Amino acid sequence: MRRINPRLDPYELSDLMSDPGNWDLLTQIHDHPGTWPELDQWAAHAIEDPGTAGAPPEPPAGTRPGRRFRPIAPVLDDRPARATRNEKTKTHTPVTHRREEPTTAPKPRETGGQTADDAITPEEMAPGESDEVPVRRRIPLVRIIGITLTLAVIIGSAAGLAAMMSIRDHQAALTSCNQAIKQSDTIRTDWGKVLEQAEPYLRLGDGDVQDPKTLELVAAITRYRLPEPPAACDPDMTTNQLDHRRTSMEKTNGQIQARTKDLRDAVGKAKASRERKQLADAREKLNQVIEQADTLYKDSADRTDDARPRIDLGAELDHARHTAHENNNPSTLEQAAERLTDAMRRVNESMQRKTEADAAGQRPSPSTGAPDHGGAQPHAGDADAGEPGQSGNGFPPQHKPSWDTNQGDSPIFPDELRFEQR
C-alpha cells in the first residue's frame, strides 16, 4: 500500500501533489502533518472533480522548507501509512481484536531484522492485524565502540596537550628566572660604575662646588648597600617556585635601578656645580689679572727698554677681555690668564732692565771728582742717559714739561739757587 511520507514538509507535499500520478494519495492529505487548510480544500475538490481542481496551492507565506542532509522518499510502499497526529486526536470507536494463542512457539526472525526505524506502532497497524509484533532491535556496537575510542583519543590528546603546556610553562619560567639573574648582574655592574664616578666628589669640600647640597646628596645615596646576589635557578624547582623567585629578583632589580638612577643624577648635579664653581673662579682670577695687566700697561709707558713687550701686553690684554666675556670654558679662561701673566712678566723684566740701565748711566766715573752735596747726585747731563730720545724720568725730551723740577734728576738747578742767595 502506497502512503505519503509523513516527514515531508509543505513544499515537498505541494510538489508531490503537482504530479497527477500521485492523486491516488489525495485521501491522505487531510491527515498529513505538513498539510494546511488551502491544500486540504484543494484535495477535497480534486477528489470530487479532478478535471477542475487545477494545480495545488503554494504553502503559506513565511513557511520555511526543511533542511535535508540526505534526500528522502516522498512515497513509501513497504508498510501502511502511520497514524498521524490528527488521527490520535480523533475519537474512534474502540475495536476489540481477538488474539489467538499459537500452538507452537513463533519462529524467530532472521539476524539483522527490522531496526528502530522499521518498528510498527499500534496506531499504524491495519484492522485485523495482531497488536503484538515481535521486534528485535540491533544494538549499534560499532557506533558505541567508535564513540568510546573517539572519547579516549580526545581525553588522551587533552592530557598530552596539558602535559606539553606544563613542560612549556616550566621551561619559560626557568628561562625568565635565568634572564632575571643576568639582568641583576648587569644592574649591579652599572651600580659599581656609577659608584666609581661618585668617589671623586666624596673627597670634595663645600668650597669646591657652588652648591654644597649636591655633595650631601651624593654622600647620602652612596651609603646604600646592595642586597645579596640571587641564587641560581634550579631546573628541579616547580613552575610556581621559579615564578616566585623571578618576581622577587625583578623587585630587587627595580630598587637597584632606581638607586643607580638617583646616584647618576646626583653625580651629574655635583659635576655641574663643580664646573660652575671652576668657571666662576677662573673668570674671577682672569678679571683680577686683567686689572693688574691694565694697571701695568698704563704705568709702563716709556719705561721699558723695548717697546715689543708692552705691545704684546696690550694684545694679550684685549684677548683676555674678549675671552672673559665670550668664553665659558674654565680651561680657556685659565690659559688666557696664564698668557696675560706671562706678558706682564716680560714687561716687568723690560722695565727692570730699563731701570738698571738708567741707574748705571747716572753713576759718576771714578776719574772725575764730582762734588758731594750730601748725596750721590748725578750730573744734569747724565739725566738723559739710557735709551736715546728719552730722559731719565721716562718722558721723551720733546714732551718733557718745562715746569718739571725733579731734583733727583737735575742737581744743577738747586746749586744755582744757592749761588744767588749768597
C-alpha positions as CSV (number, residue, x, y, z in Angstrom):
1,M,0.0,0.0,0.0
2,R,1.4,3.4,-1.0
3,R,1.4,6.1,1.6
4,I,2.8,9.6,1.8
5,N,6.0,10.0,3.8
6,P,5.0,11.8,7.0
7,R,8.3,13.6,7.1
8,L,7.5,15.7,4.0
9,D,7.4,19.5,4.6
10,P,4.7,21.7,2.9
11,Y,6.8,22.5,-0.1
12,E,7.6,18.8,-0.7
13,L,4.0,17.9,-0.2
14,S,2.9,20.5,-2.8
15,D,5.5,19.2,-5.3
16,L,4.2,15.7,-4.7
17,M,0.6,16.6,-5.5
18,S,1.7,18.5,-8.6
19,D,2.1,15.2,-10.3
20,P,-1.4,13.8,-11.3
21,G,0.1,10.3,-11.0
22,N,0.1,10.8,-7.2
23,W,-3.6,11.8,-6.9
24,D,-4.4,8.4,-5.6
25,L,-3.0,9.7,-2.4
26,L,-5.3,12.7,-2.1
27,T,-7.2,11.0,0.7
28,Q,-4.1,11.1,2.9
29,I,-3.7,14.9,2.5
30,H,-6.2,15.7,5.2
31,D,-4.3,13.7,7.9
32,H,-0.7,14.6,6.8
33,P,1.4,16.6,9.3
34,G,2.6,19.0,6.7
35,T,-0.8,20.0,5.2
36,W,-2.5,23.4,5.5
37,P,-6.2,24.4,5.0
38,E,-5.9,25.5,1.4
39,L,-4.2,22.3,0.4
40,D,-6.8,20.3,2.3
41,Q,-9.6,22.1,0.4
42,W,-7.9,21.6,-2.9
43,A,-7.5,17.9,-2.2
44,A,-11.2,17.6,-1.4
45,H,-12.0,19.4,-4.6
46,A,-9.7,17.2,-6.6
47,I,-11.3,14.1,-5.2
48,E,-14.8,15.3,-6.2
49,D,-13.9,16.8,-9.6
50,P,-10.3,16.1,-10.8
51,G,-10.8,17.9,-14.1
52,T,-11.4,21.4,-12.5
53,A,-9.1,21.1,-9.5
54,G,-6.0,22.6,-11.2
55,A,-2.6,22.8,-9.6
56,P,-2.1,22.5,-5.8
57,P,-1.7,25.8,-3.9
58,E,1.6,27.1,-2.6
59,P,2.5,26.9,1.1
60,P,1.6,29.9,3.2
61,A,3.9,32.9,3.2
62,G,6.6,32.6,5.8
63,T,6.8,28.9,5.7
64,R,10.4,27.7,5.7
65,P,11.4,24.5,3.9
66,G,13.0,21.8,5.9
67,R,16.7,21.1,5.7
68,R,17.8,17.7,4.5
69,F,21.2,16.2,4.9
70,R,20.2,13.5,2.6
71,P,17.1,13.0,0.3
72,I,14.0,11.0,1.5
73,A,11.4,9.1,-0.4
74,P,8.2,11.1,-0.8
75,V,6.1,7.9,-1.1
76,L,6.5,4.8,1.0
77,D,5.5,1.3,-0.3
78,D,6.8,-1.0,2.4
79,R,4.2,-0.6,5.0
80,P,0.9,1.1,5.7
81,A,0.9,4.8,6.5
82,R,1.5,5.8,10.1
83,A,-1.2,7.3,12.1
84,T,-0.9,11.0,12.1
85,R,-1.4,13.4,14.9
86,N,-4.8,14.2,13.6
87,E,-5.9,10.6,13.9
88,K,-4.7,10.5,17.5
89,T,-6.9,13.4,18.4
90,K,-10.0,12.0,16.8
91,T,-12.4,9.9,18.7
92,H,-12.8,6.3,17.4
93,T,-14.9,3.5,18.5
94,P,-12.7,1.0,20.2
95,V,-12.3,-2.2,18.3
96,T,-11.5,-5.3,20.1
97,H,-9.2,-7.8,18.3
98,R,-9.2,-11.3,19.4
99,R,-5.9,-12.8,19.9
100,E,-5.3,-16.5,19.2
101,E,-2.6,-18.3,21.1
102,P,-0.3,-20.1,18.8
103,T,0.2,-23.8,19.5
104,T,3.8,-23.6,18.7
105,A,6.5,-21.1,19.5
106,P,6.8,-18.3,17.0
107,K,9.7,-18.8,14.5
108,P,12.5,-16.4,15.4
109,R,13.2,-13.7,12.9
110,E,16.4,-13.7,10.9
111,T,19.5,-11.9,12.1
112,G,19.5,-8.4,11.1
113,G,15.8,-7.8,11.3
114,Q,14.0,-4.6,11.4
115,T,15.7,-1.6,13.0
116,A,14.2,1.0,15.2
117,D,13.0,3.0,12.3
118,D,11.2,-0.1,10.9
119,A,9.2,-0.8,14.1
120,I,5.4,-0.5,13.6
121,T,3.5,1.3,16.2
122,P,0.0,0.1,17.3
123,E,-1.6,3.1,15.6
124,E,0.0,2.1,12.2
125,M,-1.5,-1.5,12.4
126,A,-4.3,-2.2,10.0
127,P,-7.5,-3.6,11.3
128,G,-7.4,-7.3,11.9
129,E,-3.7,-7.5,12.5
130,S,-2.2,-8.7,15.7
131,D,-1.3,-6.0,18.2
132,E,1.9,-7.8,19.2
133,V,4.6,-7.8,16.6
134,P,7.9,-9.3,17.7
135,V,10.6,-6.6,17.1
136,R,14.3,-7.3,17.5
137,R,16.4,-4.2,17.9
138,R,20.0,-4.2,16.9
139,I,22.4,-2.5,19.4
140,P,24.9,-0.3,17.5
141,L,28.0,-1.8,19.0
142,V,30.3,-0.4,16.3
143,R,29.0,3.1,16.8
144,I,29.4,2.7,20.6
145,I,32.9,1.4,20.2
146,G,33.7,4.2,17.8
147,I,32.4,6.9,20.1
148,T,34.3,5.3,23.0
149,L,37.5,5.3,21.1
150,T,36.9,8.8,20.0
151,L,36.4,9.9,23.6
152,A,39.5,8.1,24.6
153,V,41.6,9.8,21.9
154,I,40.2,13.2,22.9
155,I,40.9,12.6,26.6
156,G,44.4,11.3,25.8
157,S,45.1,14.2,23.5
158,A,43.9,16.7,26.1
159,A,46.1,15.0,28.7
160,G,49.1,15.1,26.4
161,L,48.4,18.7,25.5
162,A,48.2,19.6,29.2
163,A,51.5,17.9,29.8
164,M,53.1,19.7,26.9
165,M,51.8,23.0,28.1
166,S,53.1,22.3,31.6
167,I,56.5,21.5,30.2
168,R,56.5,24.6,28.1
169,D,55.4,26.8,31.1
170,H,58.1,25.3,33.2
171,Q,60.8,26.0,30.5
172,A,59.5,29.5,30.1
173,A,59.6,30.1,33.9
174,L,63.2,28.7,34.0
175,T,64.3,31.0,31.1
176,S,62.7,34.0,32.7
177,C,64.4,33.2,36.0
178,N,67.8,32.9,34.4
179,Q,67.2,36.1,32.5
180,A,66.4,37.9,35.7
181,I,69.7,36.7,37.1
182,K,71.6,38.1,34.1
183,Q,69.7,41.4,34.4
184,S,70.7,41.5,38.1
185,D,74.4,41.1,37.2
186,T,74.2,43.9,34.7
187,I,72.4,46.2,37.1
188,R,74.9,45.6,39.8
189,T,77.8,46.3,37.4
190,D,76.1,49.6,36.4
191,W,75.8,50.5,40.1
192,G,79.5,49.8,40.6
193,K,80.4,52.1,37.6
194,V,78.3,54.9,38.9
195,L,79.8,54.5,42.4
196,E,83.3,54.8,41.0
197,Q,82.2,58.1,39.3
198,A,80.9,59.4,42.6
199,E,84.0,58.7,44.6
200,P,85.9,61.8,43.5
201,Y,83.1,64.0,44.6
202,L,83.1,62.4,48.1
203,R,86.6,64.0,48.6
204,L,85.5,67.5,47.7
205,G,84.7,70.2,50.2
206,D,81.9,72.8,50.3
207,G,84.3,75.3,48.8
208,D,84.9,73.2,45.7
209,V,81.4,73.4,44.4
210,Q,78.8,76.2,44.0
211,D,76.0,74.2,45.8
212,P,77.2,72.1,48.8
213,K,73.9,70.3,48.9
214,T,74.8,68.3,45.8
215,L,77.8,66.8,47.7
216,E,75.5,65.9,50.6
217,L,73.1,64.1,48.2
218,V,75.9,62.1,46.6
219,A,77.2,61.0,50.1
220,A,73.7,60.0,51.2
221,I,73.0,57.8,48.2
222,T,76.4,56.1,48.3
223,R,75.6,54.8,51.7
224,Y,73.1,52.4,50.1
225,R,74.2,48.7,50.4
226,L,73.2,46.2,47.7
227,P,71.3,43.1,48.7
228,E,72.9,39.7,48.5
229,P,73.3,38.3,44.9
230,P,70.4,36.0,43.9
231,A,70.9,32.2,43.9
232,A,70.9,30.2,40.7
233,C,67.6,28.9,39.3
234,D,67.3,25.2,39.8
235,P,65.6,23.2,37.0
236,D,64.2,20.9,39.6
237,M,62.1,23.7,41.1
238,T,58.4,23.9,40.2
239,T,57.0,26.5,37.9
240,N,55.4,28.4,40.8
241,Q,58.7,28.5,42.7
242,L,60.6,29.7,39.6
243,D,58.0,32.4,39.1
244,H,58.2,33.5,42.7
245,R,62.0,33.8,42.6
246,R,61.8,35.7,39.3
247,T,59.3,38.1,40.8
248,S,61.5,38.7,43.8
249,M,64.6,39.3,41.7
250,E,62.7,41.7,39.4
251,K,61.6,43.7,42.5
252,T,65.2,43.9,43.8
253,N,66.5,44.8,40.4
254,G,64.0,47.6,40.2
255,Q,65.2,49.0,43.5
256,I,68.8,48.9,42.4
257,Q,68.0,50.5,39.1
258,A,66.2,53.3,41.0
259,R,69.2,53.9,43.3
260,T,71.6,53.8,40.3
261,K,69.5,56.5,38.5
262,D,69.3,58.6,41.6
263,L,73.1,58.4,42.1
264,R,73.8,59.1,38.5
265,D,71.6,62.2,38.7
266,A,73.2,63.3,41.9
267,V,76.7,62.9,40.4
268,G,75.6,64.9,37.4
269,K,74.4,67.7,39.6
270,A,77.6,67.7,41.7
271,K,79.7,67.8,38.5
272,A,77.7,70.7,37.1
273,S,78.0,72.5,40.4
274,R,81.8,72.0,40.4
275,E,82.1,73.2,36.8
276,R,80.1,76.3,37.7
277,K,82.4,76.9,40.6
278,Q,85.5,76.4,38.5
279,L,84.1,78.7,35.8
280,A,83.4,81.4,38.4
281,D,86.9,81.0,39.9
282,A,88.6,81.1,36.6
283,R,86.7,84.1,35.4
284,E,87.3,85.9,38.7
285,K,91.0,85.1,38.5
286,L,91.2,86.3,34.9
287,N,89.4,89.6,35.8
288,Q,92.0,90.2,38.6
289,V,94.8,89.5,36.2
290,I,93.2,91.8,33.6
291,E,93.1,94.6,36.3
292,Q,96.7,94.1,37.1
293,A,97.7,94.0,33.5
294,D,95.8,97.1,32.7
295,T,97.5,99.0,35.6
296,L,100.9,97.7,34.4
297,Y,100.2,98.7,30.9
298,K,99.4,102.2,31.9
299,D,102.4,102.5,34.3
300,S,104.9,101.0,31.8
301,A,104.5,103.8,29.3
302,D,108.1,104.9,28.2
303,R,109.6,102.8,31.0
304,T,110.7,99.7,29.1
305,D,113.9,99.1,27.3
306,D,112.0,97.6,24.4
307,A,108.5,98.5,23.1
308,R,107.7,95.0,21.9
309,P,106.8,93.5,25.4
310,R,104.4,96.3,26.0
311,I,102.8,95.9,22.6
312,D,102.4,92.2,23.3
313,L,100.9,93.0,26.7
314,G,98.2,95.2,25.1
315,A,97.3,92.5,22.6
316,E,97.1,89.9,25.3
317,L,95.0,92.3,27.4
318,D,92.5,92.7,24.6
319,H,92.4,89.0,24.0
320,A,91.8,88.3,27.7
321,R,89.0,90.8,27.9
322,H,87.3,89.2,24.9
323,T,87.8,85.7,26.4
324,A,86.3,86.8,29.8
325,H,83.1,88.0,28.2
326,E,82.6,85.4,25.4
327,N,84.0,82.1,26.7
328,N,82.6,79.8,29.4
329,N,85.4,77.2,29.4
330,P,87.4,77.3,32.6
331,S,90.5,75.9,31.0
332,T,90.3,78.5,28.2
333,L,90.0,81.3,30.9
334,E,92.9,79.9,32.8
335,Q,95.0,79.8,29.6
336,A,94.2,83.4,28.9
337,A,95.2,84.3,32.5
338,E,98.5,82.5,32.1
339,R,99.3,84.1,28.8
340,L,98.4,87.5,30.2
341,T,100.6,86.8,33.3
342,D,103.5,85.8,31.0
343,A,103.1,89.1,29.1
344,M,103.2,91.0,32.3
345,R,106.3,89.2,33.3
346,R,108.1,90.2,30.1
347,V,107.0,93.8,30.6
348,N,108.3,93.8,34.2
349,E,111.6,92.3,33.0
350,S,111.9,95.0,30.4
351,M,111.1,97.7,32.9
352,Q,113.7,96.2,35.3
353,R,116.4,96.3,32.5
354,K,115.5,99.9,31.8
355,T,115.7,100.9,35.4
356,E,119.1,99.1,35.8
357,A,120.4,100.8,32.6
358,D,119.3,104.2,33.8
359,A,120.9,103.6,37.2
360,A,124.2,102.6,35.5
361,G,124.2,105.7,33.3
362,Q,123.7,108.1,36.3
363,R,126.7,106.8,38.4
364,P,129.8,109.2,38.3
365,S,133.1,107.9,36.9
366,P,135.9,107.3,39.4
367,S,138.3,109.7,37.5
368,T,136.0,112.7,37.6
369,G,135.7,114.1,41.1
370,A,132.2,115.1,41.3
371,P,131.2,117.4,44.2
372,D,129.5,115.8,47.1
373,H,126.3,117.7,48.2
374,G,125.3,115.3,50.8
375,G,124.4,112.6,48.5
376,A,125.3,111.0,45.2
377,Q,123.7,113.5,42.9
378,P,124.2,112.6,39.2
379,H,125.1,115.4,36.7
380,A,122.4,117.0,34.8
381,G,124.0,115.8,31.6
382,D,123.6,112.2,32.8
383,A,119.9,112.6,33.2
384,D,119.4,111.9,29.6
385,A,121.4,108.7,29.8
386,G,119.7,105.5,28.7
387,E,117.7,104.9,25.6
388,P,118.1,107.6,23.0
389,G,115.3,110.1,22.8
390,Q,114.2,109.5,26.4
391,S,115.0,111.4,29.6
392,G,115.7,109.9,33.0
393,N,112.1,110.2,34.2
394,G,110.7,108.2,31.3
395,F,109.4,111.1,29.2
396,P,110.8,112.0,25.7
397,P,112.7,115.3,25.6
398,Q,110.1,116.9,23.3
399,H,107.2,116.0,25.7
400,K,109.0,116.9,28.9
401,P,107.2,119.9,30.6
402,S,109.3,122.9,31.3
403,W,108.0,123.1,34.9
404,D,109.3,119.7,35.8
405,T,111.6,120.2,38.9
406,N,112.8,116.7,39.6
407,Q,115.7,117.5,41.9
408,G,116.8,113.9,41.9
409,D,117.4,114.1,38.1
410,S,118.8,117.7,37.8
411,P,121.1,118.7,40.7
412,I,122.3,121.9,38.9
413,F,119.1,123.8,39.5
414,P,119.5,123.9,43.3
415,D,123.1,124.9,43.1
416,E,122.2,128.0,41.0
417,L,119.5,128.9,43.6
418,R,122.0,128.7,46.4
419,F,124.6,130.8,44.5
420,E,122.0,133.6,44.0
421,Q,121.2,133.6,47.7
422,R,124.9,134.1,48.6
